[in-house]
Amino acid sequence: MNEKETMEILSRCGAFIEGHFRLVSGDDSDVYVNKDAVYLNPKKVSCLAREIANKFAKEGIEVVAGPATGGAILASWTAYYLAQKSCREVAAVYADKDNGKFIIRRGYEKAVDGKKVLLVEDIINTGESAAKTAAAVEKAGGRVVAVAALFNRGGMTSLEDIPIKALVSKKLKSWDKEDCPLCKKGVPINTSLGHPPTK
């Protein structure tokens, strides 16, 4: 599966929405990549996860980890296909949010300790969520060997020394909210998607 085919799957799921959005980073954008629209269709998620597994089939991955909640779904499917390809068990775990950080718990830390871990993300913008998840994995004793994403909208190629590989890498516009042309035009922020501004 190439980038064009992946884009077609994401588009058919209705993942690309135009408007005025506030991203997790606090920046504004005129395009929101709605990962939740993708997760509504398990068959499509399965196809995308299989493609991620194909890219990492020879890396000796023992655990796939993702941030809650969407990353948990992607981690499970990716681990399933990696296990099929390697004919051995590959665990799937997720990191919970905990006071602005992520933490591996629920007994998952035992599965992570001492293992080679593939971190999966749906959308990467600044990499903040991936970095917090990687920190949680390392705190639990795991070693993140790579980050895999469905869509890299921020143009990142690595997370410090951890390589990032995305099914689609396409830089999308975003602005600091003070410089946002949509804010200057008075275009209201979509409060049903993204991260609506706090009052």
ZITABEL-V227803 format. One record per residue. N is the residue number from 1. OMEGA is omega in radians with two decimals (none if undefined). Layout:
n:omega
N:OMEGA
N:OMEGA
//
This chain:
n:omega
1:3.12
2:-3.10
3:-3.13
4:3.14
5:3.10
6:3.10
7:3.13
8:3.10
9:-3.14
10:3.14
11:3.14
12:3.09
13:-3.10
14:-3.04
15:-3.08
16:-3.08
17:3.13
18:-3.14
19:3.11
20:-3.01
21:2.98
22:-3.09
23:3.11
24:-3.11
25:-3.04
26:3.08
27:3.08
28:3.13
29:3.07
30:3.07
31:3.07
32:3.07
33:-3.01
34:-3.13
35:-3.12
36:3.09
37:3.12
38:-3.08
39:3.06
40:-3.06
41:-3.09
42:3.14
43:3.12
44:3.11
45:3.11
46:3.14
47:-3.11
48:3.13
49:3.10
50:3.12
51:3.05
52:3.13
53:3.12
54:-3.09
55:-3.06
56:-3.04
57:-3.08
58:-3.06
59:3.14
60:-3.13
61:3.13
62:-3.13
63:2.99
64:-3.10
65:3.08
66:3.08
67:3.06
68:0.11
69:-3.11
70:-3.14
71:3.11
72:3.13
73:-3.12
74:3.11
75:-3.11
76:-3.13
77:-3.12
78:3.10
79:3.12
80:-3.11
81:3.06
82:3.10
83:3.10
84:-3.08
85:-3.08
86:-3.11
87:3.04
88:-3.10
89:3.00
90:-3.08
91:3.04
92:3.13
93:3.04
94:3.14
95:3.10
96:3.00
97:-3.10
98:3.11
99:3.08
100:3.11
101:3.00
102:-3.14
103:3.04
104:3.12
105:-3.13
106:-3.09
107:-3.14
108:-3.12
109:3.11
110:3.13
111:-3.08
112:-3.01
113:3.09
114:-3.04
115:3.01
116:-2.98
117:2.95
118:3.12
119:3.13
120:3.11
121:3.04
122:-3.11
123:3.03
124:3.05
125:3.08
126:-3.11
127:-3.08
128:-3.13
129:3.11
130:-3.14
131:3.13
132:3.11
133:3.10
134:3.11
135:3.13
136:3.11
137:-3.12
138:3.10
139:3.12
140:3.09
141:3.13
142:3.12
143:3.12
144:-3.11
145:3.12
146:3.02
147:3.08
148:-3.12
149:3.02
150:-3.03
151:3.10
152:-3.10
153:-3.06
154:3.13
155:-3.13
156:3.11
157:3.11
158:3.07
159:-2.92
160:-3.12
161:-3.13
162:-3.12
163:3.07
164:3.05
165:-3.12
166:3.06
167:3.05
168:3.02
169:-3.10
170:-3.11
171:3.09
172:-3.10
173:2.96
174:-3.08
175:2.92
176:-3.02
177:3.11
178:-3.11
179:-3.05
180:3.13
181:3.12
182:3.08
183:-3.12
184:3.11
185:3.14
186:3.11
187:-3.10
188:3.11
189:3.07
190:-3.09
191:3.13
192:3.12
193:3.13
194:-3.10
195:-3.09
196:3.13
197:3.10
198:-3.11
199:none
//
